[in-house]
Structure formats: structure tokens, C-alpha cells
């Protein structure tokens, strides 16, 4: 996940430098059917990727928590039987 954040920082920095005027060649690159700059689309894609990764890891964390709870309940049950 750190790579998504790193990529987002790089693209955001490029976008800022383009807006300030330091990188004029990025201002001319536009996505025709979206009428948006290339850096804006890259930022959007990075954020979508980051959000998808967070949601995937959240579901994985929920499963781990449930497995831990099942183990705990199984131990309590074996203690009650034994």
C-alpha cells in the first residue's frame, strides 16, 4: 500500500509543478473524451487503486478477527467440556 501512496505523491507533485508553470509540457496533455489533464486522471486512478486496496485489506482484517473469535470460542467450549 505504501507504493500507492508514493505514486500518488509523485503524481500530485507533477500536477502541482504543471499548475505552477514549471512543467509546461504536462499542461498540453489532455484526455479528449474526459476534457481533463493527464495528471488529474492519473491522480484519480491512483486514488481508486488505493481505495480498492484498503477495502480489500479491510475485508481480510474482518476475516482474521472472526477466525480469532472462533478459536477463542472453541477453546472456551473445550474447557467447558473438559
Residue, then its C-alpha position, 0 to 999 in steps of 0.5 A: x500500500x505504501x507504493x500507492x501512496x508514493x505514486x500518488x505523491x509523485x503524481x500530485x507533485x507533477x500536477x502541482x509543478x504543471x499548475x505552477x508553470x514549471x512543467x509546461x509540457x504536462x499542461x498540453x496533455x489532455x484526455x479528449x473524451x474526459x476534457x481533463x489533464x493527464x495528471x488529474x486522471x492519473x491522480x484519480x486512478x491512483x486514488x481508486x487503486x488505493x481505495x480498492x486496496x484498503x477495502x480489500x485489506x479491510x475485508x481480510x482484517x474482518x476475516x482474521x478477527x472472526x477466525x480469532x473469535x472462533x478459536x477463542x470460542x472453541x477453546x472456551x467450549x473445550x474447557x467447558x467440556x473438559 
